[in-house]
Amino acid sequence: MKKTFIWILIVQLAIFLTILIRPENLSLLSYINTSFVYGGVLVFIGAWIFVVQTGAFDIFTVSMRKFFQKKTTLEDDEMRLPSEIIPFSAVPLLLIGVVTILLMGISLVIYES
């Protein structure tokens, strides 16, 4: 949990550095826009990793290997499945992305009121 909190702080620092680098002023609206992009990218990558790890593409991969088996010399045991390639969990990325989106939502409520 401590590592996740540190990564949340690093993402928030990256958001503020991105705002400072861009030509627009430091404002709540620029924070909302930038944190939406960062949070969306983190949630998208985390969801993609989660889907690959669950084995959703394993059936497709096995069927394509069988279809093209006459052209390849590799055995099925030599090639790993997509679900076995990614060694880390998607939960931290999803958690950091969701927290970033939640902070963006809180900022949006403050901005609109």
DRENBATI-279510 format. One record per residue (C-alpha): x, y, z; residue in three letters; residue number from 1. Coordinates in Angstrom, 3 decimals. Last residue first. Example, Ala and Ser with C-alpha at 12.3 -4.5 7.8 and 13.67 -1.06 7.14 Angstrom:
% residues 2
<node <13.670; -1.060; 7.140>; 'SER'; 2>
<node <12.300; -4.500; 7.800>; 'ALA'; 1>
END
This chain:
% residues 113
<node <-19.437; 25.051; -7.732>; 'SER'; 113>
<node <-18.233; 23.751; -11.093>; 'GLU'; 112>
<node <-14.534; 23.908; -10.218>; 'TYR'; 111>
<node <-15.016; 22.153; -6.884>; 'ILE'; 110>
<node <-16.982; 19.350; -8.571>; 'VAL'; 109>
<node <-14.288; 19.103; -11.247>; 'LEU'; 108>
<node <-11.545; 18.941; -8.644>; 'SER'; 107>
<node <-13.351; 16.066; -6.927>; 'ILE'; 106>
<node <-13.665; 14.337; -10.301>; 'GLY'; 105>
<node <-9.962; 14.839; -11.065>; 'MET'; 104>
<node <-9.080; 13.402; -7.664>; 'LEU'; 103>
<node <-11.308; 10.420; -8.483>; 'LEU'; 102>
<node <-9.656; 10.018; -11.902>; 'ILE'; 101>
<node <-6.218; 10.016; -10.245>; 'THR'; 100>
<node <-7.420; 7.490; -7.652>; 'VAL'; 99>
<node <-8.789; 5.298; -10.460>; 'VAL'; 98>
<node <-5.509; 5.462; -12.372>; 'GLY'; 97>
<node <-3.410; 4.617; -9.298>; 'ILE'; 96>
<node <-5.696; 1.687; -8.464>; 'LEU'; 95>
<node <-5.758; 0.380; -12.040>; 'LEU'; 94>
<node <-1.973; 0.589; -12.292>; 'LEU'; 93>
<node <-1.561; -1.111; -8.909>; 'PRO'; 92>
<node <-4.044; -3.886; -9.824>; 'VAL'; 91>
<node <-2.484; -4.838; -13.169>; 'ALA'; 90>
<node <-0.157; -7.389; -11.610>; 'SER'; 89>
<node <3.321; -8.138; -12.904>; 'PHE'; 88>
<node <4.804; -10.974; -14.992>; 'PRO'; 87>
<node <3.265; -10.168; -18.393>; 'ILE'; 86>
<node <4.240; -12.980; -20.778>; 'ILE'; 85>
<node <2.197; -15.841; -19.328>; 'GLU'; 84>
<node <-1.210; -14.482; -20.390>; 'SER'; 83>
<node <0.125; -13.996; -23.934>; 'PRO'; 82>
<node <0.891; -17.728; -24.210>; 'LEU'; 81>
<node <4.501; -18.848; -24.313>; 'ARG'; 80>
<node <6.116; -20.335; -27.386>; 'MET'; 79>
<node <8.369; -23.376; -27.032>; 'GLU'; 78>
<node <5.643; -25.746; -25.867>; 'ASP'; 77>
<node <3.609; -25.258; -29.027>; 'ASP'; 76>
<node <6.554; -26.461; -31.094>; 'GLU'; 75>
<node <8.449; -24.105; -33.333>; 'LEU'; 74>
<node <9.092; -25.084; -36.950>; 'THR'; 73>
<node <6.518; -22.791; -38.455>; 'THR'; 72>
<node <4.842; -22.976; -41.849>; 'LYS'; 71>
<node <2.815; -26.154; -41.245>; 'LYS'; 70>
<node <1.627; -24.809; -37.902>; 'GLN'; 69>
<node <-0.059; -21.721; -39.368>; 'PHE'; 68>
<node <-3.587; -22.764; -38.403>; 'PHE'; 67>
<node <-2.486; -24.450; -35.194>; 'LYS'; 66>
<node <-0.555; -21.362; -34.106>; 'ARG'; 65>
<node <-3.532; -19.157; -34.954>; 'MET'; 64>
<node <-5.799; -21.362; -32.827>; 'SER'; 63>
<node <-3.415; -21.222; -29.873>; 'VAL'; 62>
<node <-3.142; -17.420; -30.067>; 'THR'; 61>
<node <-6.898; -16.933; -30.331>; 'PHE'; 60>
<node <-7.499; -19.203; -27.345>; 'ILE'; 59>
<node <-4.841; -17.389; -25.308>; 'ASP'; 58>
<node <-6.220; -13.920; -26.052>; 'PHE'; 57>
<node <-8.710; -13.772; -23.166>; 'ALA'; 56>
<node <-6.278; -15.448; -20.802>; 'GLY'; 55>
<node <-6.967; -13.419; -17.679>; 'THR'; 54>
<node <-3.526; -11.823; -17.954>; 'GLN'; 53>
<node <-4.348; -10.169; -21.294>; 'VAL'; 52>
<node <-7.543; -8.637; -19.900>; 'VAL'; 51>
<node <-5.759; -7.339; -16.792>; 'PHE'; 50>
<node <-2.926; -5.855; -18.850>; 'ILE'; 49>
<node <-5.443; -4.009; -21.041>; 'TRP'; 48>
<node <-7.349; -2.776; -17.982>; 'ALA'; 47>
<node <-4.145; -1.437; -16.420>; 'GLY'; 46>
<node <-3.118; 0.254; -19.669>; 'ILE'; 45>
<node <-6.547; 1.897; -20.032>; 'PHE'; 44>
<node <-6.733; 2.904; -16.359>; 'VAL'; 43>
<node <-3.275; 4.477; -16.512>; 'LEU'; 42>
<node <-4.028; 6.297; -19.772>; 'VAL'; 41>
<node <-7.322; 7.617; -18.440>; 'GLY'; 40>
<node <-5.758; 8.796; -15.197>; 'GLY'; 39>
<node <-2.987; 10.684; -17.004>; 'TYR'; 38>
<node <-5.384; 12.248; -19.513>; 'VAL'; 37>
<node <-7.972; 13.181; -16.906>; 'PHE'; 36>
<node <-5.210; 14.531; -14.655>; 'SER'; 35>
<node <-4.172; 16.937; -17.416>; 'THR'; 34>
<node <-7.646; 18.303; -18.057>; 'ASN'; 33>
<node <-8.561; 18.681; -14.393>; 'ILE'; 32>
<node <-5.208; 20.270; -13.515>; 'TYR'; 31>
<node <-5.603; 22.735; -16.414>; 'SER'; 30>
<node <-9.065; 23.609; -15.096>; 'LEU'; 29>
<node <-7.784; 24.120; -11.558>; 'LEU'; 28>
<node <-5.222; 26.601; -12.776>; 'SER'; 27>
<node <-1.495; 26.824; -13.480>; 'LEU'; 26>
<node <-1.355; 28.909; -16.635>; 'ASN'; 25>
<node <-1.171; 27.554; -20.163>; 'GLU'; 24>
<node <2.110; 27.179; -22.070>; 'PRO'; 23>
<node <2.719; 23.561; -21.079>; 'ARG'; 22>
<node <5.771; 22.823; -18.948>; 'ILE'; 21>
<node <4.095; 23.901; -15.703>; 'LEU'; 20>
<node <1.009; 21.771; -16.357>; 'ILE'; 19>
<node <3.186; 18.772; -17.177>; 'THR'; 18>
<node <5.138; 19.295; -13.961>; 'LEU'; 17>
<node <1.874; 19.390; -12.015>; 'PHE'; 16>
<node <0.665; 16.157; -13.581>; 'ILE'; 15>
<node <4.048; 14.488; -13.047>; 'ALA'; 14>
<node <3.889; 15.470; -9.356>; 'LEU'; 13>
<node <0.419; 13.927; -9.132>; 'GLN'; 12>
<node <1.739; 10.765; -10.780>; 'VAL'; 11>
<node <4.638; 10.629; -8.303>; 'ILE'; 10>
<node <2.231; 11.107; -5.384>; 'LEU'; 9>
<node <0.078; 8.222; -6.624>; 'ILE'; 8>
<node <3.260; 6.158; -7.032>; 'TRP'; 7>
<node <4.181; 6.821; -3.388>; 'ILE'; 6>
<node <0.694; 5.788; -2.294>; 'PHE'; 5>
<node <0.993; 2.586; -4.304>; 'THR'; 4>
<node <4.366; 1.830; -2.735>; 'LYS'; 3>
<node <2.903; 2.311; 0.750>; 'LYS'; 2>
<node <0.000; 0.000; 0.000>; 'MET'; 1>
END
